[in-house]
Amino acid sequence: MHAQATILVVDDEPDVREVLDEYLAAHGFTVVAAANAEAAKALVARQPFDLAIVDIHMPGEDGLSLARHLRERYADLAVVMLTSAGTVVDRIVGLEMGADDYVAKPFDPRELLARVKSVLRRTAAARRGDIGAARVRIGRCVLDLGAHRLTDADGADVAMSSLEFDLLKALAEHPNRALSRERILNLTQRRDWDPFDRSVDLRVMRLRKKIEPDPEHPRYIRTVRNEGYVFVPDGT
């Protein structure tokens, strides 16, 4: 799968573009380079890419803005951000924009290659809706059904109540199927919820803030009018 992947490299430094082009191509990837966000947008509009490596600090439109544009319009396109060494804020903001991973400059091409391969494995699994037998990728997080844990893109635990876990588990185990509030209550075996009040809705809102790149425009846990909620593994 990796050998067939097409990667877009977006960086205003010619040396960086050249190094990544040669190194990734030597490992079987098809590489297309762009010097700025405008050129990158034009390329993505013309041809499909599996992953974009985007430098945050570029003249004109920066990488964060470009990452937001790519995430909003191309749900299947993975994004790896290049950040300046030690800039925690850049990393955090990049992940909040929906980036799948980040690598600090100056970088070792071997580390970047490992990150690229890891992200491509995760995004391929996301399209199937699972990672292993008991782990489910939901947006920017991974739900471990066996361990009752929700982890973020860095592998850190995301605080989650038992009620939220039960709700997320019910949705994850029934991908691409609209579940009514009553059906969710039956699946979670929660007798303390009322399908006619706002309990389920409020918990869905809280979960969206934790897993969705943009909670105001959810892609992974969607509302189906007059039906309930549906978990969409690939976010499309």
GROMACS elastic network, one bead per residue, 0.5 to 0.9 nm:
[ bonds ]
;  ai    aj funct       b0    kb
    1     4     6  0.54693   500
    1     5     6  0.66368   500
    1   120     6  0.85778   500
    1   121     6  0.86583   500
    1   124     6  0.89525   500
    2     5     6  0.52024   500
    2     6     6  0.86958   500
    2    27     6  0.88846   500
    2    28     6  0.73877   500
    2    29     6  0.69036   500
    2   117     6  0.68554   500
    2   120     6  0.72554   500
    2   121     6  0.83512   500
    3     6     6  0.84997   500
    3    27     6  0.73656   500
    3    29     6  0.52310   500
    3    30     6  0.79150   500
    4    28     6  0.73186   500
    4    29     6  0.63447   500
    4    30     6  0.72773   500
    5    28     6  0.82567   500
    5    29     6  0.56538   500
    5    30     6  0.64040   500
    5    31     6  0.87480   500
    5    49     6  0.75179   500
    5    50     6  0.57863   500
    5    51     6  0.77548   500
    5   120     6  0.83884   500
    6    29     6  0.59894   500
    6    31     6  0.58995   500
    6    32     6  0.76889   500
    6    48     6  0.78543   500
    6    49     6  0.51972   500
    6    50     6  0.54215   500
    6    51     6  0.67934   500
    6    52     6  0.87474   500
    7    24     6  0.85588   500
    7    29     6  0.69501   500
    7    30     6  0.61100   500
    7    32     6  0.63271   500
    7    33     6  0.84037   500
    7    49     6  0.59021   500
    7    50     6  0.60292   500
    7    52     6  0.56311   500
    7    53     6  0.73712   500
    8    30     6  0.86401   500
    8    31     6  0.59931   500
    8    33     6  0.57248   500
    8    34     6  0.74030   500
    8    40     6  0.77437   500
    8    43     6  0.85456   500
    8    44     6  0.83472   500
    8    49     6  0.66521   500
    8    50     6  0.81274   500
    8    51     6  0.63319   500
    8    53     6  0.61258   500
    8    54     6  0.81664   500
    9    17     6  0.66195   500
    9    20     6  0.75207   500
    9    21     6  0.78110   500
    9    31     6  0.71449   500
    9    32     6  0.62170   500
    9    34     6  0.61301   500
    9    35     6  0.84005   500
    9    40     6  0.83572   500
    9    51     6  0.87045   500
    9    52     6  0.58751   500
    9    54     6  0.62618   500
    9    55     6  0.84390   500
   10    17     6  0.74663   500
   10    32     6  0.87352   500
   10    33     6  0.59473   500
   10    35     6  0.57902   500
   10    36     6  0.61773   500
   10    37     6  0.71420   500
   10    39     6  0.86073   500
   10    40     6  0.65971   500
   10    52     6  0.73362   500
   10    53     6  0.60334   500
   10    55     6  0.61829   500
   10    63     6  0.83153   500
   11    14     6  0.74646   500
   11    16     6  0.69627   500
   11    17     6  0.63230   500
   11    33     6  0.78558   500
   11    34     6  0.65602   500
   11    35     6  0.52152   500
   11    36     6  0.63016   500
   11    37     6  0.85990   500
   11    53     6  0.82365   500
   11    54     6  0.64169   500
   11    55     6  0.52683   500
   11    56     6  0.84075   500
   11    57     6  0.84748   500
   11    58     6  0.69896   500
   11    63     6  0.87402   500
   11    82     6  0.87780   500
   12    15     6  0.89900   500
   12    16     6  0.81494   500
   12    17     6  0.79256   500
   12    34     6  0.77456   500
   12    36     6  0.58721   500
   12    55     6  0.78995   500
   12    57     6  0.85759   500
   12    58     6  0.59846   500
   12    59     6  0.75541   500
   13    16     6  0.54309   500
   13    17     6  0.64899   500
   13    18     6  0.88099   500
   13    35     6  0.72677   500
   13    58     6  0.88121   500
   14    17     6  0.51230   500
   14    18     6  0.61156   500
   14    19     6  0.86394   500
   14    35     6  0.75774   500
   15    18     6  0.51099   500
   15    19     6  0.61435   500
   15    20     6  0.86066   500
   16    19     6  0.51902   500
   16    20     6  0.61427   500
   16    21     6  0.83893   500
   17    20     6  0.53206   500
   17    21     6  0.59334   500
   17    22     6  0.86032   500
   17    33     6  0.63332   500
   17    34     6  0.79537   500
   17    35     6  0.80774   500
   18    21     6  0.50741   500
   18    22     6  0.61731   500
   18    23     6  0.84919   500
   18    33     6  0.84625   500
   19    22     6  0.53739   500
   19    23     6  0.59906   500
   19    24     6  0.83880   500
   19   109     6  0.82714   500
   20    23     6  0.51338   500
   20    24     6  0.57383   500
   20    25     6  0.79738   500
   20    31     6  0.82393   500
   20    33     6  0.88983   500
   20   109     6  0.74151   500
   21    24     6  0.56298   500
   21    25     6  0.58699   500
   21    26     6  0.84141   500
   21    29     6  0.89584   500
   21    30     6  0.84748   500
   21    31     6  0.57382   500
   21    32     6  0.73995   500
   21    33     6  0.73460   500
   22    25     6  0.52578   500
   22    26     6  0.60480   500
   22    27     6  0.88368   500
   22    31     6  0.85080   500
   23    26     6  0.51582   500
   23    27     6  0.66552   500
   23   109     6  0.72352   500
   23   110     6  0.88693   500
   23   113     6  0.85697   500
   24    27     6  0.51281   500
   24    28     6  0.66801   500
   24    29     6  0.55722   500
   24    30     6  0.76140   500
   24    31     6  0.70219   500
   24   109     6  0.85730   500
   24   113     6  0.72250   500
   25    28     6  0.52006   500
   25    30     6  0.58665   500
   25    31     6  0.62888   500
   26    29     6  0.73106   500
   27   113     6  0.86592   500
   32    43     6  0.85867   500
   33    39     6  0.89751   500
   33    40     6  0.79610   500
   34    37     6  0.75612   500
   34    38     6  0.85383   500
   34    39     6  0.56520   500
   34    40     6  0.54287   500
   34    43     6  0.80930   500
   35    38     6  0.84762   500
   35    39     6  0.67084   500
   35    40     6  0.76335   500
   35    58     6  0.87283   500
   36    39     6  0.55543   500
   36    40     6  0.63008   500
   36    41     6  0.88529   500
   36    58     6  0.69140   500
   36    59     6  0.75788   500
   36    60     6  0.78178   500
   36    61     6  0.76251   500
   36    62     6  0.82501   500
   36    63     6  0.86407   500
   37    41     6  0.61298   500
   37    42     6  0.86524   500
   37    54     6  0.88652   500
   37    58     6  0.82226   500
   37    60     6  0.79258   500
   37    61     6  0.60233   500
   37    62     6  0.70596   500
   37    63     6  0.71276   500
   37    65     6  0.85254   500
   37    66     6  0.59904   500
   38    41     6  0.52799   500
   38    42     6  0.64517   500
   38    43     6  0.88266   500
   38    60     6  0.89328   500
   38    61     6  0.77470   500
   38    66     6  0.86538   500
   39    42     6  0.51837   500
   39    43     6  0.62926   500
   39    44     6  0.87882   500
   40    43     6  0.51174   500
   40    44     6  0.62095   500
   40    45     6  0.85628   500
   40    66     6  0.83957   500
   41    44     6  0.52510   500
   41    45     6  0.61400   500
   41    46     6  0.87580   500
   41    66     6  0.79747   500
   41    69     6  0.84443   500
   41    70     6  0.80300   500
   42    45     6  0.52005   500
   42    46     6  0.64867   500
   42    47     6  0.89963   500
   43    46     6  0.52358   500
   43    47     6  0.62998   500
   43    48     6  0.85432   500
   44    47     6  0.54013   500
   44    48     6  0.61600   500
   44    49     6  0.68487   500
   44    70     6  0.84798   500
   44    74     6  0.87485   500
   45    48     6  0.77241   500
   48    77     6  0.83753   500
   49    52     6  0.72688   500
   49    76     6  0.87049   500
   49    77     6  0.64018   500
   49    78     6  0.85900   500
   50    76     6  0.71987   500
   50    77     6  0.52345   500
   50    78     6  0.62787   500
   50    79     6  0.88759   500
   50   120     6  0.77019   500
   51    76     6  0.85624   500
   51    77     6  0.53328   500
   51    79     6  0.56599   500
   51    80     6  0.74858   500
   51   116     6  0.79632   500
   51   119     6  0.84571   500
   51   120     6  0.74807   500
   52    67     6  0.88256   500
   52    70     6  0.88990   500
   52    77     6  0.70853   500
   52    78     6  0.62013   500
   52    80     6  0.61955   500
   52    81     6  0.82636   500
   53    78     6  0.86455   500
   53    79     6  0.60083   500
   53    81     6  0.58137   500
   53    82     6  0.69826   500
   53   102     6  0.88513   500
   53   116     6  0.86574   500
   54    63     6  0.58676   500
   54    64     6  0.84528   500
   54    66     6  0.80391   500
   54    67     6  0.74344   500
   54    79     6  0.71293   500
   54    80     6  0.62383   500
   54    82     6  0.58319   500
   54    83     6  0.88488   500
   55    58     6  0.67327   500
   55    62     6  0.78878   500
   55    63     6  0.54679   500
   55    64     6  0.84519   500
   55    80     6  0.86637   500
   55    81     6  0.58021   500
   55    83     6  0.64246   500
   55    84     6  0.89160   500
   56    62     6  0.57490   500
   56    64     6  0.57765   500
   56    65     6  0.86805   500
   56    66     6  0.87205   500
   56    67     6  0.87951   500
   56    81     6  0.65211   500
   56    82     6  0.59682   500
   56    83     6  0.57860   500
   56    84     6  0.81280   500
   56    90     6  0.76467   500
   56    94     6  0.81932   500
   57    61     6  0.88361   500
   57    62     6  0.56188   500
   57    63     6  0.61722   500
   57    64     6  0.83639   500
   57    82     6  0.84657   500
   57    83     6  0.74989   500
   57    84     6  0.80999   500
   58    61     6  0.68325   500
   58    62     6  0.50402   500
   58    63     6  0.66090   500
   59    62     6  0.65420   500
   61    64     6  0.83395   500
   61    65     6  0.65116   500
   61    66     6  0.70994   500
   62    65     6  0.56323   500
   62    66     6  0.64764   500
   62    67     6  0.88101   500
   63    67     6  0.59284   500
   63    68     6  0.85362   500
   63    81     6  0.77178   500
   63    82     6  0.86246   500
   63    94     6  0.86204   500
   64    67     6  0.50499   500
   64    68     6  0.62917   500
   64    69     6  0.86766   500
   64    81     6  0.84544   500
   64    90     6  0.85211   500
   64    93     6  0.77190   500
   64    94     6  0.61502   500
   64    97     6  0.69938   500
   65    68     6  0.51760   500
   65    69     6  0.63134   500
   65    70     6  0.87652   500
   65    97     6  0.84310   500
   66    70     6  0.61743   500
   66    71     6  0.85572   500
   67    70     6  0.51122   500
   67    71     6  0.60365   500
   67    72     6  0.85066   500
   67    79     6  0.70378   500
   67    80     6  0.89923   500
   67    81     6  0.82583   500
   67    94     6  0.77623   500
   67    97     6  0.66221   500
   67    98     6  0.73617   500
   67    99     6  0.69060   500
   68    71     6  0.51582   500
   68    72     6  0.60730   500
   68    73     6  0.86189   500
   68    94     6  0.88847   500
   68    97     6  0.55704   500
   68    98     6  0.70893   500
   68    99     6  0.85215   500
   69    72     6  0.53308   500
   69    73     6  0.62739   500
   69    74     6  0.82601   500
   70    73     6  0.53688   500
   70    74     6  0.54495   500
   70    75     6  0.76663   500
   70    77     6  0.72983   500
   70    78     6  0.88558   500
   70    79     6  0.82186   500
   71    74     6  0.55317   500
   71    75     6  0.56664   500
   71    76     6  0.82834   500
   71    77     6  0.72080   500
   71    78     6  0.81476   500
   71    79     6  0.80667   500
   71    97     6  0.77472   500
   71    98     6  0.64415   500
   71    99     6  0.79751   500
   71   213     6  0.84269   500
   72    75     6  0.66609   500
   72   214     6  0.88841   500
   74    77     6  0.55404   500
   74    78     6  0.87684   500
   74   236     6  0.86977   500
   75    78     6  0.79433   500
   75   219     6  0.88001   500
   75   234     6  0.75550   500
   75   235     6  0.63552   500
   75   236     6  0.61342   500
   76   123     6  0.75822   500
   76   127     6  0.82638   500
   76   234     6  0.71463   500
   76   235     6  0.79226   500
   76   236     6  0.77233   500
   77   123     6  0.85014   500
   78    98     6  0.89946   500
   78    99     6  0.72549   500
   78   100     6  0.62518   500
   78   101     6  0.88301   500
   78   119     6  0.71750   500
   78   120     6  0.73727   500
   78   123     6  0.69591   500
   79    98     6  0.77885   500
   79   100     6  0.54151   500
   79   101     6  0.69157   500
   79   102     6  0.84362   500
   79   119     6  0.84315   500
   80    94     6  0.89854   500
   80    99     6  0.59163   500
   80   100     6  0.57775   500
   80   102     6  0.51435   500
   80   103     6  0.73532   500
   80   115     6  0.81614   500
   80   116     6  0.74356   500
   80   119     6  0.81362   500
   81    91     6  0.79969   500
   81    94     6  0.68929   500
   81    95     6  0.86193   500
   81    99     6  0.66266   500
   81   100     6  0.80598   500
   81   101     6  0.63732   500
   81   103     6  0.62950   500
   81   104     6  0.83370   500
   82    91     6  0.88219   500
   82   102     6  0.57801   500
   82   103     6  0.50873   500
   82   104     6  0.56986   500
   82   105     6  0.64666   500
   82   107     6  0.87089   500
   83    86     6  0.82985   500
   83    87     6  0.69827   500
   83    88     6  0.88914   500
   83    90     6  0.64717   500
   83    91     6  0.68187   500
   83    94     6  0.88631   500
   83   102     6  0.69402   500
   83   103     6  0.62252   500
   83   105     6  0.58444   500
   83   106     6  0.87992   500
   84    87     6  0.57943   500
   84    88     6  0.89840   500
   84    90     6  0.79119   500
   84   103     6  0.85862   500
   84   104     6  0.54273   500
   84   105     6  0.50238   500
   84   106     6  0.74941   500
   85    88     6  0.84836   500
   85   103     6  0.86094   500
   85   105     6  0.52921   500
   85   106     6  0.69386   500
   85   107     6  0.88604   500
   86    89     6  0.88160   500
   86    90     6  0.89525   500
   86    91     6  0.89981   500
   86   104     6  0.74490   500
   86   105     6  0.89589   500
   87    90     6  0.55002   500
   87    91     6  0.66861   500
   87    92     6  0.89683   500
   87   104     6  0.83495   500
   88    91     6  0.51056   500
   88    92     6  0.61891   500
   88    93     6  0.85730   500
   89    92     6  0.51572   500
   89    93     6  0.60154   500
   89    94     6  0.83051   500
   90    93     6  0.52356   500
   90    94     6  0.58589   500
   90    95     6  0.85359   500
   91    94     6  0.50823   500
   91    95     6  0.62204   500
   91    96     6  0.85934   500
   91   101     6  0.86780   500
   91   102     6  0.67410   500
   91   103     6  0.87350   500
   91   104     6  0.87502   500
   92    95     6  0.52501   500
   92    96     6  0.61941   500
   92    97     6  0.86626   500
   93    97     6  0.61707   500
   93    98     6  0.88107   500
   93    99     6  0.89629   500
   94    97     6  0.50627   500
   94    98     6  0.66948   500
   94    99     6  0.56385   500
   94   100     6  0.87327   500
   94   101     6  0.84322   500
   94   102     6  0.78662   500
   95    98     6  0.51245   500
   95   100     6  0.67305   500
   95   101     6  0.70917   500
   95   102     6  0.80413   500
   95   140     6  0.84539   500
   95   153     6  0.75880   500
   95   213     6  0.83086   500
   96    99     6  0.71242   500
   96   140     6  0.89908   500
   96   213     6  0.62346   500
   96   214     6  0.83026   500
   97   213     6  0.62214   500
   97   214     6  0.78619   500
   98   101     6  0.89620   500
   98   139     6  0.88087   500
   98   140     6  0.71151   500
   98   212     6  0.83438   500
   98   214     6  0.80556   500
   99   102     6  0.74243   500
   99   140     6  0.85022   500
   99   153     6  0.88444   500
   99   213     6  0.87034   500
  100   119     6  0.66891   500
  100   123     6  0.88464   500
  100   140     6  0.73257   500
  100   153     6  0.67999   500
  101   115     6  0.73319   500
  101   116     6  0.85095   500
  101   119     6  0.72478   500
  101   153     6  0.71515   500
  101   154     6  0.80745   500
  102   112     6  0.87700   500
  102   115     6  0.81121   500
  103   106     6  0.86595   500
  103   107     6  0.68284   500
  103   111     6  0.80828   500
  103   112     6  0.66256   500
  103   115     6  0.79849   500
  104   107     6  0.59315   500
  105   108     6  0.84987   500
  107   110     6  0.84659   500
  107   111     6  0.72253   500
  107   112     6  0.71029   500
  108   111     6  0.53493   500
  108   112     6  0.65113   500
  108   113     6  0.87447   500
  109   112     6  0.50159   500
  109   113     6  0.60380   500
  109   114     6  0.85871   500
  110   113     6  0.50636   500
  110   114     6  0.62574   500
  110   115     6  0.87037   500
  111   114     6  0.50736   500
  111   115     6  0.62379   500
  111   116     6  0.85988   500
  112   115     6  0.50379   500
  112   116     6  0.60766   500
  112   117     6  0.86072   500
  113   116     6  0.50453   500
  113   117     6  0.61861   500
  113   118     6  0.85384   500
  114   117     6  0.52221   500
  114   118     6  0.61277   500
  114   119     6  0.86435   500
  115   118     6  0.50332   500
  115   119     6  0.60969   500
  115   120     6  0.85461   500
  116   119     6  0.52139   500
  116   120     6  0.61630   500
  116   121     6  0.86309   500
  117   120     6  0.51455   500
  117   121     6  0.62090   500
  117   122     6  0.86832   500
  118   121     6  0.51645   500
  118   122     6  0.62867   500
  118   123     6  0.87259   500
  119   122     6  0.50327   500
  119   123     6  0.60926   500
  119   124     6  0.84742   500
  120   123     6  0.51689   500
  120   124     6  0.60360   500
  120   125     6  0.84949   500
  121   124     6  0.52145   500
  121   125     6  0.62129   500
  121   126     6  0.86114   500
  122   125     6  0.50615   500
  122   126     6  0.60644   500
  122   127     6  0.88013   500
  122   131     6  0.74291   500
  122   137     6  0.80463   500
  123   127     6  0.64274   500
  123   128     6  0.88509   500
  123   137     6  0.88612   500
  123   234     6  0.83598   500
  124   127     6  0.53812   500
  124   128     6  0.68630   500
  124   129     6  0.88806   500
  125   128     6  0.50923   500
  125   129     6  0.61590   500
  125   130     6  0.56179   500
  125   131     6  0.56746   500
  125   132     6  0.86079   500
  125   136     6  0.88094   500
  125   137     6  0.77761   500
  126   130     6  0.59683   500
  126   131     6  0.73140   500
  126   136     6  0.78919   500
  126   137     6  0.57723   500
  126   138     6  0.76569   500
  126   139     6  0.84478   500
  126   233     6  0.59534   500
  126   234     6  0.57621   500
  126   235     6  0.89091   500
  127   130     6  0.79342   500
  127   233     6  0.60226   500
  127   235     6  0.84572   500
  128   131     6  0.83378   500
  128   233     6  0.69990   500
  128   234     6  0.75392   500
  129   136     6  0.63831   500
  129   137     6  0.64983   500
  129   138     6  0.79395   500
  129   172     6  0.81629   500
  129   175     6  0.73617   500
  129   232     6  0.81005   500
  129   234     6  0.69487   500
  130   133     6  0.73194   500
  130   134     6  0.78636   500
  130   135     6  0.61336   500
  130   137     6  0.59141   500
  130   138     6  0.87696   500
  130   172     6  0.89033   500
  130   233     6  0.81103   500
  131   134     6  0.73107   500
  131   135     6  0.50767   500
  131   136     6  0.54205   500
  131   137     6  0.65216   500
  131   142     6  0.83906   500
  132   135     6  0.56395   500
  132   136     6  0.76841   500
  133   136     6  0.83222   500
  134   143     6  0.82631   500
  134   144     6  0.60190   500
  134   145     6  0.53427   500
  134   146     6  0.60936   500
  134   147     6  0.88806   500
  135   142     6  0.65792   500
  135   143     6  0.55240   500
  135   145     6  0.59929   500
  135   146     6  0.78404   500
  136   141     6  0.85095   500
  136   142     6  0.55570   500
  136   143     6  0.50642   500
  136   144     6  0.65390   500
  136   145     6  0.77185   500
  136   172     6  0.69451   500
  136   173     6  0.88104   500
  136   233     6  0.87702   500
  137   140     6  0.74162   500
  137   141     6  0.59126   500
  137   143     6  0.62004   500
  137   144     6  0.88080   500
  137   172     6  0.87542   500
  137   233     6  0.74202   500
  138   141     6  0.53659   500
  138   142     6  0.58158   500
  138   143     6  0.69742   500
  138   172     6  0.78570   500
  138   211     6  0.65571   500
  138   212     6  0.81508   500
  138   220     6  0.66097   500
  138   221     6  0.85037   500
  138   231     6  0.83070   500
  138   232     6  0.84452   500
  138   233     6  0.65253   500
  138   234     6  0.85936   500
  138   235     6  0.88516   500
  139   142     6  0.78550   500
  139   211     6  0.52819   500
  139   212     6  0.54750   500
  139   213     6  0.70412   500
  139   219     6  0.78643   500
  139   220     6  0.59775   500
  139   221     6  0.87465   500
  139   233     6  0.77526   500
  139   234     6  0.82085   500
  139   235     6  0.74169   500
  140   151     6  0.87728   500
  140   152     6  0.62452   500
  140   153     6  0.58564   500
  140   210     6  0.83651   500
  140   211     6  0.54226   500
  140   212     6  0.64990   500
  140   213     6  0.67666   500
  141   150     6  0.66311   500
  141   151     6  0.54658   500
  141   153     6  0.59054   500
  141   155     6  0.83868   500
  141   158     6  0.84912   500
  141   210     6  0.79650   500
  141   211     6  0.56368   500
  141   212     6  0.84762   500
  142   149     6  0.81918   500
  142   150     6  0.57055   500
  142   151     6  0.53317   500
  142   152     6  0.65474   500
  142   153     6  0.79121   500
  142   155     6  0.83428   500
  142   211     6  0.87651   500
  143   146     6  0.89838   500
  143   147     6  0.87587   500
  143   148     6  0.74928   500
  143   149     6  0.59523   500
  143   151     6  0.66355   500
  143   165     6  0.86648   500
  143   168     6  0.82356   500
  143   169     6  0.80067   500
  143   172     6  0.85745   500
  144   147     6  0.55006   500
  144   148     6  0.57108   500
  144   149     6  0.51530   500
  144   150     6  0.62315   500
  144   151     6  0.80601   500
  145   148     6  0.51648   500
  145   149     6  0.69611   500
  145   150     6  0.86802   500
  145   165     6  0.86997   500
  145   169     6  0.70333   500
  146   149     6  0.79719   500
  147   150     6  0.88452   500
  148   162     6  0.84924   500
  148   165     6  0.70430   500
  149   157     6  0.68617   500
  149   158     6  0.76193   500
  149   159     6  0.85302   500
  149   160     6  0.79255   500
  149   165     6  0.80536   500
  150   155     6  0.88160   500
  150   156     6  0.83210   500
  150   157     6  0.58333   500
  150   158     6  0.53612   500
  150   159     6  0.74412   500
  150   160     6  0.72143   500
  150   165     6  0.82312   500
  151   154     6  0.75855   500
  151   155     6  0.51401   500
  151   156     6  0.51530   500
  151   158     6  0.52843   500
  151   159     6  0.86982   500
  152   155     6  0.51797   500
  152   156     6  0.54718   500
  152   157     6  0.64815   500
  152   158     6  0.63574   500
  152   210     6  0.85023   500
  152   211     6  0.79565   500
  153   156     6  0.74441   500
  154   157     6  0.88805   500
  155   158     6  0.89813   500
  157   160     6  0.88193   500
  158   210     6  0.75076   500
  159   210     6  0.87973   500
  160   163     6  0.80948   500
  160   164     6  0.60236   500
  160   165     6  0.64832   500
  160   207     6  0.83660   500
  161   164     6  0.51414   500
  161   165     6  0.62526   500
  161   166     6  0.87106   500
  162   166     6  0.61769   500
  162   167     6  0.86268   500
  163   166     6  0.52210   500
  163   167     6  0.62913   500
  163   168     6  0.86628   500
  163   188     6  0.84849   500
  163   190     6  0.83729   500
  163   203     6  0.79464   500
  164   167     6  0.51275   500
  164   168     6  0.60725   500
  164   169     6  0.84483   500
  164   203     6  0.62207   500
  164   204     6  0.79281   500
  164   206     6  0.82550   500
  164   207     6  0.70212   500
  165   168     6  0.51225   500
  165   169     6  0.59290   500
  165   170     6  0.85207   500
  166   169     6  0.51078   500
  166   170     6  0.61903   500
  166   171     6  0.87650   500
  166   187     6  0.84348   500
  166   188     6  0.55371   500
  166   189     6  0.87299   500
  166   190     6  0.86654   500
  167   170     6  0.52219   500
  167   171     6  0.64394   500
  167   172     6  0.86836   500
  167   184     6  0.69977   500
  167   185     6  0.83418   500
  167   187     6  0.84623   500
  167   188     6  0.65066   500
  167   200     6  0.79791   500
  167   203     6  0.79072   500
  167   204     6  0.79772   500
  168   171     6  0.52110   500
  168   172     6  0.60277   500
  168   173     6  0.85802   500
  168   204     6  0.84263   500
  168   207     6  0.78320   500
  168   231     6  0.88840   500
  169   172     6  0.50486   500
  169   173     6  0.60625   500
  169   174     6  0.86797   500
  169   188     6  0.82070   500
  170   173     6  0.54162   500
  170   174     6  0.65967   500
  170   179     6  0.88645   500
  170   184     6  0.65926   500
  170   187     6  0.61083   500
  170   188     6  0.64723   500
  171   174     6  0.53343   500
  171   175     6  0.64551   500
  171   176     6  0.88680   500
  171   177     6  0.83467   500
  171   178     6  0.87283   500
  171   179     6  0.75895   500
  171   184     6  0.79145   500
  171   221     6  0.81625   500
  171   229     6  0.79421   500
  171   230     6  0.66731   500
  171   231     6  0.55719   500
  172   175     6  0.56775   500
  172   230     6  0.89480   500
  172   231     6  0.62907   500
  172   232     6  0.87515   500
  172   233     6  0.82648   500
  173   231     6  0.88560   500
  174   177     6  0.58769   500
  174   178     6  0.83124   500
  174   179     6  0.82199   500
  174   230     6  0.81112   500
  174   231     6  0.72815   500
  175   178     6  0.83266   500
  175   230     6  0.68961   500
  175   231     6  0.50722   500
  175   232     6  0.59974   500
  175   233     6  0.65998   500
  176   230     6  0.58714   500
  176   231     6  0.55819   500
  176   232     6  0.52481   500
  176   233     6  0.74285   500
  177   229     6  0.81322   500
  177   230     6  0.55114   500
  177   231     6  0.70367   500
  177   232     6  0.83393   500
  178   222     6  0.88773   500
  178   223     6  0.84269   500
  178   224     6  0.67766   500
  178   227     6  0.62547   500
  178   228     6  0.60150   500
  178   229     6  0.52728   500
  178   231     6  0.76718   500
  179   182     6  0.80378   500
  179   183     6  0.58527   500
  179   184     6  0.61976   500
  179   224     6  0.87555   500
  179   227     6  0.66661   500
  179   228     6  0.53016   500
  179   229     6  0.53271   500
  179   230     6  0.61378   500
  179   231     6  0.89560   500
  180   183     6  0.50594   500
  180   184     6  0.61966   500
  180   185     6  0.86626   500
  180   195     6  0.86567   500
  180   226     6  0.83318   500
  180   227     6  0.53584   500
  180   229     6  0.65502   500
  180   230     6  0.89432   500
  181   184     6  0.50567   500
  181   185     6  0.62908   500
  181   186     6  0.87508   500
  181   194     6  0.86619   500
  181   195     6  0.53472   500
  181   196     6  0.80370   500
  181   200     6  0.67175   500
  181   201     6  0.85377   500
  181   227     6  0.82243   500
  181   228     6  0.59118   500
  181   229     6  0.78287   500
  182   185     6  0.50911   500
  182   186     6  0.63364   500
  182   187     6  0.87236   500
  182   194     6  0.81775   500
  182   195     6  0.52783   500
  182   196     6  0.84802   500
  182   228     6  0.89730   500
  183   186     6  0.50564   500
  183   187     6  0.61698   500
  183   188     6  0.85863   500
  183   195     6  0.88555   500
  184   187     6  0.50823   500
  184   188     6  0.60668   500
  184   189     6  0.82825   500
  184   190     6  0.86953   500
  184   195     6  0.86585   500
  184   200     6  0.82889   500
  184   228     6  0.89239   500
  184   229     6  0.89847   500
  185   188     6  0.51896   500
  185   189     6  0.57567   500
  185   190     6  0.54700   500
  185   191     6  0.72552   500
  185   193     6  0.69484   500
  185   194     6  0.80535   500
  185   195     6  0.71769   500
  185   200     6  0.84792   500
  186   190     6  0.69107   500
  186   191     6  0.83250   500
  187   190     6  0.79952   500
  188   191     6  0.87335   500
  189   192     6  0.89881   500
  190   193     6  0.59487   500
  190   194     6  0.89292   500
  191   194     6  0.76542   500
  193   196     6  0.87868   500
  193   197     6  0.79857   500
  193   199     6  0.64016   500
  193   200     6  0.76701   500
  194   197     6  0.55298   500
  194   198     6  0.79674   500
  194   199     6  0.69945   500
  194   200     6  0.83088   500
  195   198     6  0.77310   500
  195   199     6  0.76569   500
  195   200     6  0.73756   500
  196   199     6  0.84744   500
  197   200     6  0.77418   500
  197   201     6  0.83312   500
  198   201     6  0.51321   500
  198   202     6  0.59335   500
  198   203     6  0.85485   500
  199   202     6  0.53788   500
  199   203     6  0.63599   500
  199   204     6  0.87120   500
  200   203     6  0.52574   500
  200   204     6  0.61751   500
  200   205     6  0.87067   500
  201   204     6  0.51093   500
  201   205     6  0.62946   500
  201   206     6  0.88124   500
  202   205     6  0.50810   500
  202   206     6  0.63927   500
  202   207     6  0.87374   500
  203   206     6  0.50313   500
  203   207     6  0.61497   500
  203   208     6  0.85687   500
  204   207     6  0.50675   500
  204   208     6  0.61216   500
  204   209     6  0.87744   500
  204   221     6  0.78662   500
  204   229     6  0.86935   500
  205   208     6  0.52074   500
  205   209     6  0.65834   500
  205   215     6  0.79022   500
  206   209     6  0.53311   500
  206   210     6  0.67705   500
  207   210     6  0.51476   500
  207   211     6  0.62759   500
  207   212     6  0.80772   500
  207   215     6  0.88367   500
  207   221     6  0.86827   500
  208   211     6  0.52886   500
  208   212     6  0.51576   500
  208   213     6  0.85864   500
  208   214     6  0.82037   500
  208   215     6  0.52213   500
  208   216     6  0.83934   500
  208   218     6  0.68904   500
  208   220     6  0.83729   500
  208   221     6  0.70482   500
  209   212     6  0.60332   500
  209   213     6  0.81894   500
  209   214     6  0.77743   500
  209   215     6  0.52215   500
  209   216     6  0.85187   500
  210   213     6  0.84969   500
  210   215     6  0.81249   500
  211   214     6  0.86994   500
  211   215     6  0.79134   500
  211   220     6  0.82292   500
  211   221     6  0.89593   500
  212   215     6  0.51398   500
  212   216     6  0.86274   500
  212   217     6  0.82383   500
  212   218     6  0.60269   500
  212   219     6  0.70260   500
  212   220     6  0.68767   500
  212   221     6  0.81163   500
  213   217     6  0.85386   500
  213   218     6  0.77967   500
  213   219     6  0.84253   500
  214   217     6  0.54745   500
  214   218     6  0.61760   500
  214   219     6  0.81941   500
  215   218     6  0.51805   500
  215   219     6  0.84309   500
  217   222     6  0.88414   500
  218   221     6  0.61109   500
  218   222     6  0.59996   500
  218   223     6  0.86037   500
  218   235     6  0.84757   500
  219   222     6  0.61688   500
  219   231     6  0.85951   500
  219   232     6  0.70682   500
  219   233     6  0.88834   500
  219   234     6  0.84023   500
  219   236     6  0.67714   500
  220   230     6  0.78761   500
  220   231     6  0.55111   500
  220   233     6  0.62135   500
  220   234     6  0.72838   500
  220   236     6  0.81138   500
  221   229     6  0.66344   500
  221   230     6  0.56782   500
  221   232     6  0.63702   500
  221   233     6  0.87783   500
  221   235     6  0.84323   500
  222   228     6  0.85129   500
  222   229     6  0.55684   500
  222   230     6  0.53535   500
  222   231     6  0.65231   500
  222   232     6  0.74169   500
  223   226     6  0.88713   500
  223   227     6  0.79157   500
  223   228     6  0.59304   500
  223   230     6  0.65514   500
  224   227     6  0.52435   500
  224   228     6  0.52600   500
  224   229     6  0.55578   500
  224   230     6  0.69272   500
  225   228     6  0.65605   500
  225   229     6  0.84521   500
  227   230     6  0.89248   500
  231   235     6  0.85281   500
  232   235     6  0.53368   500
  232   236     6  0.71836   500
  233   236     6  0.81473   500
